[in-house]
Amino acid sequence: MKFGINDCGSVVEKRFLGYALPSIVGMLIVSFQMMIDGIFVSKGVGALGLAAVNISMPLINALLSVCIMIVSGGVVIAGIAKGSGDDALARGFTTLTFVLLLGTCLFMSAVLMLNIKDICYLLGSDDNTYPYVRTYLGILVAFFFFYCIPNFTEAFTRFVDKPNWVFVSGVICCVVNVVLDYFFVIRWQWGMSGAAYATVIANTSAAVVLAPNLKMGRIRGGLKDIWRVFYNGSSEMLTAVSSAVTMCAFNIVLMNDIGAKGVAAFTIVYYMNMIVNMSIFGLSQALYPLMSYGLGAGNYDMIRRLLGVSMKTSAVIGVSVFIVIQLFKRPIIRVFSNDDTVLFSLAVTAATYVTLHYLVSFVNILGSSFHTAVEKPLESVAIALCRSLIFVLIPLFVLPRYIGDMGIWIAMPVAEVATLFVTVPLMIKSMRRLHRNLATVL
């Protein structure tokens, strides 16, 4: 990371785009990879397989949220150390983050595998979907460290100023996953186990590609630094946990009101959502090391410019994808529906309304990420809980009583609009406070 204290605004913005664009493209590749997974599952297993994937996702996302918390918190404190000029401490924090991630993943896998049957039913499985969920979820949980390790390698590869490698690893991961899906799910008929093994092996290959770029040193830090890792990353964890809880709630409501095909329709829209969410997530991941560097260097203007360019970039992504999906949702959904007219009709209706939240969600996502990057996790938590839990569950359980199934599909757009009234004031207040506390260098 080669920011100078007197870098002009154009340099800051170009450097951000140099970090963000490979990250966004890499995340888009991951999104397409998961969509292709869904196509293989729909063709090789059917609607119950698609439903099983969606039923499994709340737990997978909840586990992933813990990993994101550790990685995000680790990147922030390492970035602050590097911004202050202490490269040895930054390397030590990288190693600390890896050790925390490994130990946490092994512990979670062991505990959950002992209770996997009860967990499957708790997530919303019924007797028809349970065998599919048990197979798919069991494999991902057992090998969860290998599933989530790309989060660490990608974050710290960007941290050492090699963001283009994240794009390379994404391509490799996607290719490996598609090839293995074809053989495991279609050719060899391994069903849900084939899809799960393909994902684990592909993610591991992505991490292996990035491993040589990591700069790790003797582990540094004590209990205070471990607390900083968990505290700074807590908002990212709560975002994913609350999203997982919300998805579980959606699955339960859909299963009760519409049935398994309602869950399958929501799964198809979920794949579309990933295009926006993963892109903006990639953008926010690029924001962490740069903004925390600016914080460590005491450079307010750098932080301001980074926030501005990230908002503009994410707005273009959200609006563009919304337009594309509205224009082409029918041919996209037809790929997943496998000639099931009921599933096709449900998914078209869901896509029409759910995707409205793309028009504003980027403000809330980046608002939460911004507060994490500048060590204000409480503000980040407030935004995360509003957009991913509180303001979603209320319309989800209330609106269907008055407007039927449409109330399910518009719950997310309603939540994002409501959260704007929390996010915008918090960001204005935080920027004013930073302006007072940091020396304006540029």
QUIWOLIN-V707556 format. One record per residue. SS is DSSP state (helix for helix, strand for strand, loop for the rest). NEAR is the number of other C-alpha atoms within 8 Angstrom. D_LAST is the distance of its C-alpha to the last C-alpha in Angstrom with 2 decimals. Layout:
ss=<SS;SS>
near=<NEAR;NEAR>
d_last=<D_LAST;D_LAST>
This chain:
ss=<loop;loop;loop;loop;loop;loop;loop;loop;helix;helix;helix;helix;helix;helix;helix;helix;helix;helix;helix;helix;helix;helix;helix;helix;helix;helix;helix;helix;helix;helix;helix;helix;helix;helix;helix;helix;helix;helix;helix;helix;helix;helix;helix;helix;loop;loop;helix;helix;helix;helix;helix;helix;helix;helix;helix;helix;helix;helix;helix;helix;helix;helix;helix;helix;helix;helix;helix;helix;helix;helix;helix;helix;helix;helix;helix;helix;helix;helix;helix;helix;helix;helix;helix;loop;loop;loop;helix;helix;helix;helix;helix;helix;helix;helix;helix;helix;helix;helix;helix;helix;helix;helix;helix;helix;helix;helix;helix;helix;helix;helix;helix;helix;helix;loop;loop;helix;helix;helix;helix;helix;helix;helix;loop;loop;loop;loop;loop;loop;loop;helix;helix;helix;helix;helix;helix;helix;helix;helix;helix;helix;helix;helix;loop;helix;helix;helix;helix;helix;helix;helix;helix;helix;helix;helix;helix;helix;helix;helix;helix;loop;loop;loop;loop;helix;helix;helix;helix;helix;helix;helix;helix;helix;helix;helix;helix;helix;helix;helix;helix;helix;helix;helix;helix;helix;helix;helix;helix;loop;loop;loop;helix;helix;helix;helix;helix;helix;helix;helix;helix;helix;helix;helix;helix;helix;helix;helix;helix;helix;helix;helix;helix;loop;loop;loop;loop;loop;loop;loop;loop;loop;loop;loop;helix;helix;helix;helix;helix;helix;helix;helix;helix;helix;helix;helix;helix;helix;helix;helix;helix;helix;helix;helix;helix;helix;helix;helix;helix;helix;helix;helix;helix;helix;helix;helix;helix;helix;helix;loop;loop;helix;helix;helix;helix;helix;helix;helix;helix;helix;helix;helix;helix;helix;helix;helix;helix;helix;helix;helix;helix;helix;helix;helix;helix;helix;helix;helix;helix;helix;helix;helix;helix;helix;helix;helix;helix;helix;helix;loop;loop;helix;helix;helix;helix;helix;helix;helix;helix;helix;helix;helix;helix;helix;helix;helix;helix;helix;helix;helix;helix;helix;helix;helix;helix;helix;helix;helix;helix;helix;helix;helix;helix;helix;helix;helix;helix;helix;helix;loop;loop;loop;helix;helix;helix;helix;helix;helix;helix;helix;helix;helix;helix;helix;helix;helix;helix;helix;helix;helix;helix;helix;helix;helix;helix;helix;helix;helix;helix;helix;helix;helix;helix;helix;helix;loop;loop;loop;helix;helix;helix;helix;helix;helix;helix;helix;helix;helix;helix;helix;helix;helix;helix;helix;helix;helix;helix;helix;helix;helix;helix;helix;helix;helix;helix;loop;loop;helix;helix;helix;helix;loop;helix;helix;helix;helix;helix;helix;helix;helix;helix;helix;helix;helix;helix;helix;helix;helix;helix;helix;helix;helix;helix;helix;helix;helix;helix;helix;helix;loop;loop;loop;loop;loop>
near=<5;3;6;5;8;6;9;7;8;6;8;13;11;8;8;12;8;9;13;14;9;12;17;14;10;15;13;11;11;12;12;10;11;9;10;9;12;12;10;13;15;14;9;10;12;10;11;12;13;14;14;14;11;12;13;13;10;15;9;11;12;12;9;10;14;9;13;12;16;14;15;14;15;14;14;16;13;13;16;14;14;13;13;9;6;9;8;7;11;13;14;14;14;16;13;12;12;9;8;9;11;9;8;8;11;10;8;9;12;9;8;10;10;6;8;10;7;7;9;13;10;7;11;11;13;7;6;7;12;12;8;11;15;11;10;15;11;11;11;13;11;9;10;12;9;11;12;11;11;12;10;10;12;11;13;11;15;13;11;10;8;10;13;9;9;15;12;9;14;13;10;11;13;13;8;12;14;11;8;11;14;10;10;14;17;13;7;7;10;10;12;13;10;13;15;12;10;13;10;13;11;13;14;12;12;13;13;8;8;14;8;6;8;10;7;8;9;7;10;9;10;6;6;7;8;9;8;10;17;11;10;16;17;12;16;17;14;12;13;13;12;12;12;13;10;12;10;12;9;10;12;9;8;12;12;7;7;8;9;11;12;12;13;14;13;10;12;12;12;8;12;10;9;10;12;12;8;13;15;14;11;13;14;12;11;14;15;16;14;10;14;15;14;14;13;13;10;10;15;15;9;12;11;9;11;13;9;8;9;12;11;8;8;11;11;8;11;14;10;8;11;12;8;9;11;9;6;8;11;7;7;8;12;10;8;10;12;9;6;7;7;7;12;13;8;11;13;11;8;12;12;9;11;13;11;9;12;13;10;12;11;13;10;15;11;12;13;16;13;14;14;16;14;9;8;10;13;7;10;16;14;9;14;17;12;12;14;14;13;9;14;15;11;8;14;12;9;9;12;13;8;7;8;9;8;9;15;13;10;10;14;10;13;12;14;14;11;10;13;11;8;10;13;9;8;9;10;8;8;9;9;8;8;9;10;7;6;9;9;9;9;10>
d_last=<17.63;15.56;11.86;10.12;7.47;5.69;7.13;6.86;8.01;11.56;11.55;10.60;13.30;15.72;15.59;16.30;19.14;20.34;20.82;22.04;24.53;26.75;26.66;27.69;30.36;31.58;31.94;33.71;36.08;36.77;37.47;39.85;41.38;42.22;43.54;45.73;46.87;47.96;49.85;51.71;52.54;53.76;55.92;57.15;57.53;57.33;56.10;56.84;54.57;51.70;52.38;52.46;49.01;47.60;49.57;48.17;44.52;43.96;44.91;43.04;39.86;40.44;40.79;37.81;35.78;36.52;35.32;32.12;31.58;32.00;29.88;26.99;27.08;27.36;24.40;22.17;23.29;23.27;19.67;18.64;20.80;19.31;15.69;17.02;18.71;22.27;23.61;27.18;26.55;24.85;28.01;30.23;28.72;29.37;32.99;33.25;32.16;34.81;37.54;36.85;36.96;40.20;42.00;41.09;42.19;45.49;46.25;45.61;47.71;50.59;50.75;50.55;53.11;55.63;55.35;54.59;57.55;56.81;53.14;54.11;56.22;53.68;51.16;53.63;55.96;59.52;62.50;61.79;58.15;58.43;59.61;56.71;54.11;55.68;55.60;52.08;50.46;52.46;51.19;47.50;47.78;49.71;47.18;44.09;42.08;42.48;41.58;38.23;37.16;35.08;32.60;31.95;32.01;29.75;27.07;27.00;27.31;24.02;22.67;23.70;21.96;25.22;24.98;27.53;30.18;29.99;31.19;33.96;35.16;35.27;37.48;39.75;40.04;40.98;43.54;45.15;45.40;46.96;49.46;50.45;50.75;53.11;55.32;55.16;55.42;57.26;59.30;60.21;60.18;58.45;57.17;54.49;54.62;53.83;50.75;49.52;50.21;48.50;45.29;45.36;46.09;43.43;40.68;41.84;41.70;38.06;37.17;39.22;37.35;33.98;35.34;34.98;31.18;30.77;29.67;31.66;32.68;34.83;34.49;32.31;32.11;34.72;35.69;32.51;30.41;32.93;32.54;28.75;29.42;31.91;30.11;26.74;28.65;31.26;29.83;30.01;33.55;34.52;33.25;35.52;38.37;38.43;38.33;41.24;43.15;42.60;43.79;46.81;47.49;47.29;49.74;52.15;52.09;52.52;55.28;57.14;56.72;56.82;57.63;56.43;55.70;53.27;51.39;51.60;50.23;47.27;46.75;46.51;43.88;42.06;41.82;40.27;37.81;36.63;35.21;32.66;32.27;31.93;29.44;27.11;27.89;26.83;23.55;22.99;24.02;21.30;18.82;20.03;19.02;15.55;14.71;16.54;14.67;11.32;13.44;14.85;11.68;10.50;7.32;7.99;5.85;7.47;10.62;10.65;10.49;13.00;15.19;15.32;16.36;18.72;20.40;21.00;22.39;24.62;25.89;27.09;28.82;30.53;31.82;32.91;34.87;36.45;37.75;39.06;40.88;42.41;43.73;44.94;45.67;49.43;49.52;46.93;48.98;52.21;51.12;51.00;53.92;56.56;58.90;58.91;59.03;58.46;55.36;54.08;54.59;52.90;49.84;49.48;49.58;47.09;44.61;44.90;43.72;41.70;39.18;38.18;35.72;33.55;32.32;30.49;30.52;27.16;25.40;27.33;26.98;23.21;23.11;25.18;23.26;19.87;21.49;23.01;19.81;18.24;21.62;23.09;26.32;28.42;26.49;26.59;30.31;30.96;29.59;31.38;34.68;34.64;34.06;36.12;38.94;39.54;38.95;40.68;43.81;44.71;45.08;46.50;49.43;49.84;49.43;52.09;54.68;54.19;53.12;54.40;52.64;49.93;48.63;47.86;45.88;43.71;42.86;39.58;38.28;39.30;37.44;34.12;34.31;35.24;32.35;29.82;30.85;29.70;26.58;24.77;25.19;24.16;20.88;20.06;21.06;19.13;15.78;16.47;17.45;14.41;12.28;14.74;14.97;11.57;9.25;6.03;3.80;0.00>
